[in-house]
C-alpha cells in the first residue's frame, strides 16, 4: 500500500493505492477531510472490431450509506442515477477523454463511488482526481495526470474547495480541471461577474491543480504498472492515396457550401462515390474498407476546414471568424402557454416555453444531501428530427441533462426571490433545429420566454459558443460555432451572461489543454458577441411583461406571526375551511408563518388574502369598519368586526335619535358601519354607529358626551313611556338592568381580542 498526501484549500487530500479493489487495472482511494471516493479503471485488452473511436464510460454513484442514510421506497436500494450523479459522470469524463492516445479504441470503464460523504463540500472534484489517478497507476495507456479543484469568490476573496454553504453564497463558483501546465475543462456559474474575475479564479485554480498532478505522478512512479501498447488497426495498402486523390479536391469545394443540408448532401455523395471507386480499384468489397476509408475522409475534412480557418479566415458558411449568425425572434409563439419564444440563430432553433406553478410543482430532490426542492428548473430536449435523423425517444440522455443544467445555471441568478415572485417556474427548451450552440440558443430563448411570461427578471441573458483551431503557434478563435466547427475544432467554450457580466461558463477541449491567455482572448470575443445578441433580444422585449398570463395560476405569499396561525386555522380547521369554501382557493400554512394562497383567478386569491389579513390585523382606534351583527341585547348590539373580534355598539350609539328598541335599528345578521371609539383596559371594543355614519357622510363628529349621562334618569328627564298597547307590564326592578356606567363585564359581553380588519373607505 502506498499513500501520498498534500494540503489543498486548508484540508488534507490523500491518495491511497493498493488497499482495495486490487483486481481492477487501476484503483485508488481519495480522501478529503471525511469524504472518501473509490475510483477504479478497467479496460478490455483488445479493441472491439469495427470501432474507430474511444468507447470510454464513466459511472459515478453516491452511496446512501456514505452519509448514514437508507434509500427510500419499497426496494431500499440505490436506483437509477440522479441528475446530479449524471452531471458528475460528465464532469469526470470531459477532461480525461482528450488525453487518451490517438488510435486507442479499447473499451474503458471508470467506476467512481462516493463511499463516505461529510457533506462539507461536493465530492465531484474528488471524482476527477480519483479517475485520473486510477488511470495513471493502471496499465491503460493514459499518461497525463489531471487535477481538479473548485474555486469560489465570496466578498471579494477567492477560496479553494469551499463548503456547500459558501458555494450557495458565492458570486462565482468554478470547477476547473487541468494538467500541470494547462486548463482542460471549466464548468461554472456566477452572478454577473466580469471576465477578469473569472480569469483570476482560473489562475488560482491552475496553481492548485499543478500540486495535485505532482502528487499523482509521485504515486505513479511508486506503484504504477507498465503501460500497455496501443494496438492500431491494420492499414490497407494504397487506400489512403486513392481516397485522397478521389475526394480531397471535391471536398474542398463542398465544405464551403453555406447551408448545412446542401453541404451534407454533397459531402455524403462524394464519400459514397469515393468508397465505391476505391473498393473497385482495390478489388475488395466496400464493407472491407469502409471503416478505414471513413477515417481517412474524416482526416481530410478536418485538414481542409482547419486550413480554411487558419490560412484563409474562411468558415463553412462564409462568415468571418467573429461574426454571429442571423438571429430571428418570435415572442408569444404559443397562445395558451404562460410564456414562450421561438429563437432562431442560423440553422439552430429553440422553442422555449415557461410554465408557472405552485409550491407543489417545485422539483423535489432526495439524495445524500437530504430532501430539498428547486423553484426554477430547465429541461432541455434534443429530438432526432432536429438534425434530420431517426433515433430513440424516451428518457433524457446524459447530454440533454448536461445541456439543460448549463442553461439553467445561466439564468438562475436572475430569477426573483420567492417573496417577490412566489411561483415555481419550469422552463422547457425544445430544440427544433440544430447546427451548433443549441444550449446557448436555449439560454437566449429561455430569457425571452421568462420576460414574455411576466417573470420579473432584471435583464436578459444571452449565450454564445466559442471555438478554437490551434496548429502549433497558429491560433484562430471562432465566434458562434457550427456543428462541424465543434466537431473538427479543438475547443467548445460556452459563455452566458448579461450586459453586466458572466452568469455561466463551460469549456471542453480536444487537445491537451489551453493557457489562461488563450481563455482571456476567447472571453473578450465572447463578450462582444454577447452584447450583439443582447441588442437583438432587447429589441424584441426589453423588460418583463407587467402581468402574468391569464392562463397562469395566481399565487400570493404572505408571512403571519406564528401565534396567529391558530386564529387562521380556527377550531378544527373551521376558519380556513370557510375561506377555502367561500373563495375556492387553496391555502398552505407552514410552521414558520408562511402562508401561500393558490387560485385560478386573481379575484378569488385577493378575497382570500383579504380574509387572512382580517384575521391577523390589530383593531385600530378611530377606524370605521363594516361590522356584522351577531347578537342583539336590550342595551345594544354585538358586532363582529372579523372572526374572533367583537365589540359592543351601545343602544345610545345606534342613531342620533332616541332609540327605544335595538331591533328597531338592527337585527341579527345585519351588516352596518361602526366606528371603533374605545378599547378599554380589558381589551373590550366599544363601537359607535352614529360616529361611523357621520364620518361616512362627511359630517363633523358630535360633541363628546359622558357615557350613560346623555339619557338621564329613566323616571325623570325622559318622562313617561309611551303606551305599549297590549304588551303586559311588570316592574323588572333596577337590579334586572345592567349598570351602563359600570366597568364590569356585562352579561353575555365577551369583548374582543386585538385585531383589525380592512377599514371601510369613508370618502373623508
HELIX and SHEET records of a PDB file:
HELIX    1   1 UNK A   64  UNK A   67  5                                   4    
HELIX    2   2 UNK A   83  UNK A   97  1                                  15    
HELIX    3   3 UNK A  124  UNK A  137  1                                  14    
HELIX    4   4 UNK A  164  UNK A  169  1                                   6    
HELIX    5   5 UNK A  195  UNK A  223  1                                  29    
HELIX    6   6 UNK A  239  UNK A  254  1                                  16    
HELIX    7   7 UNK A  260  UNK A  282  1                                  23    
HELIX    8   8 UNK A  286  UNK A  312  1                                  27    
HELIX    9   9 UNK A  359  UNK A  361  5                                   3    
HELIX   10  10 UNK A  384  UNK A  387  5                                   4    
HELIX   11  11 UNK A  398  UNK A  412  1                                  15    
HELIX   12  12 UNK A  438  UNK A  452  1                                  15    
HELIX   13  13 UNK A  483  UNK A  488  1                                   6    
HELIX   14  14 UNK A  516  UNK A  540  1                                  25    
HELIX   15  15 UNK A  562  UNK A  564  5                                   3    
HELIX   16  16 UNK A  565  UNK A  569  1                                   5    
HELIX   17  17 UNK A  571  UNK A  573  5                                   3    
HELIX   18  18 UNK A  574  UNK A  583  1                                  10    
HELIX   19  19 UNK A  602  UNK A  616  1                                  15    
HELIX   20  20 UNK A  651  UNK A  653  5                                   3    
HELIX   21  21 UNK A  662  UNK A  664  5                                   3    
HELIX   22  22 UNK A  689  UNK A  696  1                                   8    
HELIX   23  23 UNK A  734  UNK A  736  5                                   3    
SHEET    1   A 6 UNK A   2  UNK A   8  0                                        
SHEET    2   A 6 UNK A  11  UNK A  17 -1                                        
SHEET    3   A 6 UNK A  26  UNK A  32 -1                                        
SHEET    4   A 6 UNK A  35  UNK A  43 -1                                        
SHEET    5   A 6 UNK A 108  UNK A 116 -1                                        
SHEET    6   A 6 UNK A  56  UNK A  62  1                                        
SHEET    1   B 8 UNK A 157  UNK A 160  0                                        
SHEET    2   B 8 UNK A 147  UNK A 154 -1                                        
SHEET    3   B 8 UNK A 172  UNK A 178 -1                                        
SHEET    4   B 8 UNK A 183  UNK A 193 -1                                        
SHEET    5   B 8 UNK A 502  UNK A 509 -1                                        
SHEET    6   B 8 UNK A 491  UNK A 497 -1                                        
SHEET    7   B 8 UNK A 462  UNK A 471 -1                                        
SHEET    8   B 8 UNK A 474  UNK A 479 -1                                        
SHEET    1   C 5 UNK A 327  UNK A 331  0                                        
SHEET    2   C 5 UNK A 339  UNK A 345 -1                                        
SHEET    3   C 5 UNK A 348  UNK A 357 -1                                        
SHEET    4   C 5 UNK A 424  UNK A 433 -1                                        
SHEET    5   C 5 UNK A 376  UNK A 382  1                                        
SHEET    1   D 2 UNK A 363  UNK A 367  0                                        
SHEET    2   D 2 UNK A 370  UNK A 374 -1                                        
SHEET    1   E 3 UNK A 554  UNK A 559  0                                        
SHEET    2   E 3 UNK A 594  UNK A 599 -1                                        
SHEET    3   E 3 UNK A 586  UNK A 589 -1                                        
SHEET    1   F 6 UNK A 624  UNK A 633  0                                        
SHEET    2   F 6 UNK A 636  UNK A 642 -1                                        
SHEET    3   F 6 UNK A 645  UNK A 650 -1                                        
SHEET    4   F 6 UNK A 685  UNK A 688  1                                        
SHEET    5   F 6 UNK A 671  UNK A 679 -1                                        
SHEET    6   F 6 UNK A 624  UNK A 633 -1                                        
END                                                                             
